[in-house]
Amino acid sequence: MDNEARTIWCGNLADKVTEELLYELFLQAAPLEEVRIPTDKSGRKANYGFVVVKHEVSVDYVVQLLDGTCLYERPITVKPRKSNQNARTTPKTANNFIIMTPLPQLPLNFGSPPYQPNFHNERPYSKPYHRHDNYSGRHNWNNNHRNSHSNERNRRRYH
């Protein structure tokens, strides 16, 4: 596989953006192989980085999906790598007419598993209120007027 054709350039990165953060962001759009943010000789990070996706067909989808996403209040620029970009965007000409070829459209969930809600962490349905029977220690959920004598005793006792 050609690594160059699967590489995406992302620019306008804030100083706080890390390779781990870029990895997590781009992983939402497609399977990844590598994320790099170059550093200069002094160790300072550049304001751009490179992301290598596993499949070349994912490049256009990732660019469309993530271009303009804000990280630390800065919209990032996402483009195919320079040499890759020229081959994709150069219009073809025939008899001095420009022929625009559409980019392939990928489904929205391409490269990620379908969403499945997690019902295991949800709290069970609870009733808005319940009455506690002081004599037996039991909760009475359904029949509020059962043992009306004990209700009167409780009223006299606590009021």
C-alpha positions as a Python dict, from the first residue, in 0.01 Angstrom:
ca = {
    (1, 'M'): (0, 0, 0),
    (2, 'D'): (113, 353, -76),
    (3, 'N'): (162, 542, 249),
    (4, 'E'): (167, 877, 66),
    (5, 'A'): (-183, 831, -80),
    (6, 'R'): (-326, 751, 265),
    (7, 'T'): (-169, 1050, 442),
    (8, 'I'): (-380, 1348, 552),
    (9, 'W'): (-233, 1688, 643),
    (10, 'C'): (-398, 1886, 922),
    (11, 'G'): (-300, 2242, 1000),
    (12, 'N'): (-381, 2536, 1228),
    (13, 'L'): (-322, 2318, 1535),
    (14, 'A'): (-310, 2486, 1875),
    (15, 'D'): (-3, 2430, 2092),
    (16, 'K'): (-208, 2213, 2329),
    (17, 'V'): (-301, 1960, 2057),
    (18, 'T'): (-117, 1630, 2105),
    (19, 'E'): (-72, 1328, 1882),
    (20, 'E'): (-301, 1135, 2116),
    (21, 'L'): (-577, 1395, 2078),
    (22, 'L'): (-548, 1390, 1698),
    (23, 'Y'): (-554, 1011, 1704),
    (24, 'E'): (-876, 1005, 1907),
    (25, 'L'): (-1040, 1265, 1682),
    (26, 'F'): (-948, 1102, 1351),
    (27, 'L'): (-1029, 754, 1480),
    (28, 'Q'): (-1393, 867, 1494),
    (29, 'A'): (-1387, 892, 1113),
    (30, 'A'): (-1167, 603, 995),
    (31, 'P'): (-924, 331, 1107),
    (32, 'L'): (-574, 477, 1153),
    (33, 'E'): (-215, 362, 1124),
    (34, 'E'): (-14, 660, 1244),
    (35, 'V'): (-37, 1018, 1371),
    (36, 'R'): (263, 1255, 1376),
    (37, 'I'): (314, 1615, 1480),
    (38, 'P'): (667, 1721, 1374),
    (39, 'T'): (896, 1904, 1615),
    (40, 'D'): (1175, 2149, 1540),
    (41, 'K'): (1534, 2123, 1671),
    (42, 'S'): (1439, 2288, 1999),
    (43, 'G'): (1160, 2034, 2057),
    (44, 'R'): (874, 2276, 1990),
    (45, 'K'): (576, 2119, 1814),
    (46, 'A'): (472, 2241, 1471),
    (47, 'N'): (121, 2380, 1417),
    (48, 'Y'): (47, 2099, 1168),
    (49, 'G'): (47, 1721, 1169),
    (50, 'F'): (4, 1412, 953),
    (51, 'V'): (-248, 1132, 992),
    (52, 'V'): (-213, 805, 800),
    (53, 'V'): (-540, 614, 752),
    (54, 'K'): (-550, 240, 686),
    (55, 'H'): (-748, 262, 362),
    (56, 'E'): (-696, 510, 80),
    (57, 'V'): (-1071, 525, 17),
    (58, 'S'): (-1114, 683, 364),
    (59, 'V'): (-909, 994, 283),
    (60, 'D'): (-1182, 1198, 110),
    (61, 'Y'): (-1440, 1103, 372),
    (62, 'V'): (-1212, 1209, 660),
    (63, 'V'): (-1131, 1540, 490),
    (64, 'Q'): (-1499, 1620, 432),
    (65, 'L'): (-1597, 1518, 784),
    (66, 'L'): (-1325, 1682, 993),
    (67, 'D'): (-1217, 1993, 799),
    (68, 'G'): (-1309, 2296, 1011),
    (69, 'T'): (-1343, 2102, 1339),
    (70, 'C'): (-1249, 2325, 1633),
    (71, 'L'): (-977, 2208, 1872),
    (72, 'Y'): (-902, 2448, 2156),
    (73, 'E'): (-1115, 2714, 1986),
    (74, 'R'): (-922, 2694, 1656),
    (75, 'P'): (-1071, 2547, 1338),
    (76, 'I'): (-829, 2291, 1199),
    (77, 'T'): (-761, 2257, 827),
    (78, 'V'): (-776, 1900, 698),
    (79, 'K'): (-649, 1819, 347),
    (80, 'P'): (-502, 1525, 161),
    (81, 'R'): (-121, 1543, 157),
    (82, 'K'): (18, 1787, -106),
    (83, 'S'): (129, 1534, -369),
    (84, 'N'): (-195, 1344, -319),
    (85, 'Q'): (-406, 1661, -336),
    (86, 'N'): (-287, 1765, -684),
    (87, 'A'): (-389, 1434, -837),
    (88, 'R'): (-735, 1456, -681),
    (89, 'T'): (-829, 1816, -757),
    (90, 'T'): (-681, 1881, -1101),
    (91, 'P'): (-975, 1912, -1342),
    (92, 'K'): (-959, 1716, -1666),
    (93, 'T'): (-994, 1909, -1991),
    (94, 'A'): (-1136, 1801, -2323),
    (95, 'N'): (-1152, 2043, -2618),
    (96, 'N'): (-1100, 2341, -2383),
    (97, 'F'): (-1395, 2239, -2161),
    (98, 'I'): (-1337, 2155, -1800),
    (99, 'I'): (-1481, 1821, -1696),
    (100, 'M'): (-1545, 1799, -1325),
    (101, 'T'): (-1545, 1445, -1192),
    (102, 'P'): (-1733, 1404, -864),
    (103, 'L'): (-1556, 1258, -565),
    (104, 'P'): (-1692, 925, -444),
    (105, 'Q'): (-1948, 957, -167),
    (106, 'L'): (-1904, 727, 130),
    (107, 'P'): (-2177, 634, 376),
    (108, 'L'): (-2176, 837, 697),
    (109, 'N'): (-2083, 540, 914),
    (110, 'F'): (-1794, 426, 693),
    (111, 'G'): (-1500, 312, 901),
    (112, 'S'): (-1679, 302, 1234),
    (113, 'P'): (-1902, 42, 1395),
    (114, 'P'): (-2275, 115, 1414),
    (115, 'Y'): (-2395, 292, 1726),
    (116, 'Q'): (-2545, 67, 1990),
    (117, 'P'): (-2675, 223, 2309),
    (118, 'N'): (-2549, 80, 2636),
    (119, 'F'): (-2849, -27, 2840),
    (120, 'H'): (-2639, -188, 3114),
    (121, 'N'): (-2553, 137, 3289),
    (122, 'E'): (-2903, 282, 3289),
    (123, 'R'): (-3084, 311, 3618),
    (124, 'P'): (-3399, 102, 3656),
    (125, 'Y'): (-3730, 281, 3635),
    (126, 'S'): (-3825, 415, 3975),
    (127, 'K'): (-4165, 531, 4090),
    (128, 'P'): (-4190, 900, 4175),
    (129, 'Y'): (-4282, 826, 4537),
    (130, 'H'): (-4355, 539, 4773),
    (131, 'R'): (-4502, 490, 5118),
    (132, 'H'): (-4303, 316, 5388),
    (133, 'D'): (-4495, 108, 5643),
    (134, 'N'): (-4332, 192, 5977),
    (135, 'Y'): (-4448, -126, 6150),
    (136, 'S'): (-4331, -394, 5911),
    (137, 'G'): (-4042, -217, 5741),
    (138, 'R'): (-4201, -298, 5405),
    (139, 'H'): (-4262, -61, 5115),
    (140, 'N'): (-4617, -33, 4990),
    (141, 'W'): (-4599, 54, 4620),
    (142, 'N'): (-4943, -32, 4487),
    (143, 'N'): (-5216, -8, 4745),
    (144, 'N'): (-5191, 324, 4925),
    (145, 'H'): (-5511, 282, 5128),
    (146, 'R'): (-5437, -69, 5258),
    (147, 'N'): (-5415, -79, 5637),
    (148, 'S'): (-5602, 247, 5682),
    (149, 'H'): (-5593, 188, 6058),
    (150, 'S'): (-5214, 203, 6061),
    (151, 'N'): (-5231, 526, 5859),
    (152, 'E'): (-5452, 684, 6123),
    (153, 'R'): (-5224, 558, 6398),
    (154, 'N'): (-4925, 709, 6219),
    (155, 'R'): (-5104, 1038, 6175),
    (156, 'R'): (-5189, 1054, 6543),
    (157, 'R'): (-4842, 947, 6642),
    (158, 'Y'): (-4640, 1194, 6430),
    (159, 'H'): (-4873, 1493, 6391),
}
